[in-house]
Amino acid sequence: MLPPARLALVLALAAALLVLRPPAPSAARPIVADKPAPSEATATARWLAAHNTWGVLSTISSDLNGAPFGNVVSYSDGVPGEGHGIPYFYLTTLDPTARDALEDERTSFTLSEFPLGTCGNIDPENPTCAKLTLTGKLKLVDLQSSEAELAKSALFSKHPEMKDWPKNHHFKIFKLEIENIFLIDWFGGPKPISPSQYLEFGRNQHSVVSS
């Protein structure tokens, strides 16, 4: 039998290992049929973009002397079932976010898995509850372009009331040109995903990411 002091040390180490060990997937969050596994980083990023309908869009504030300003906004990356990964926004310059972007295009857009209800009872900051930040430039979309028609279909199919928003507020379509991707969906830090990997994911499949 171990001396009391050594037994206490062994028990303390065992308890520490139990605390530090990542939980099994089934314990961390509920099983979702179409949710990618933690090892599938690019698929997870696209899944988050396709399934969410709102996030936090952060700009360089023109009203706050260049301080960061985060704003909750609606978006869409495609009509339901045909997500393309590029977030489109319907914004008015009556709101500071659009004004900021017209002066300084540098932007980040953050999404969380938590609003989807697939994180179970864990805290939103828990690494197993996925979070995605897309960083790049917020650009106006030419309303006369074919891309504008695609963006309108994407936005209005997920946010029908947008079609009836006041015309005198002069809403315009913006898109995020993605330059950097930050994804956390499990223990071990952010997953490396390039913009090209993210945007080309599913391009050769019959359907990109269902939403």
Helices and strands as residue ranges (DSSP letters): H 4-20, H 25-28, H 41-51, E 54-60, E 68-74, E 88-91, H 96-103, E 106-112, G 114-116, E 131-140, H 146-158, G 160-164, G 167-169, E 172-184, H 195-200
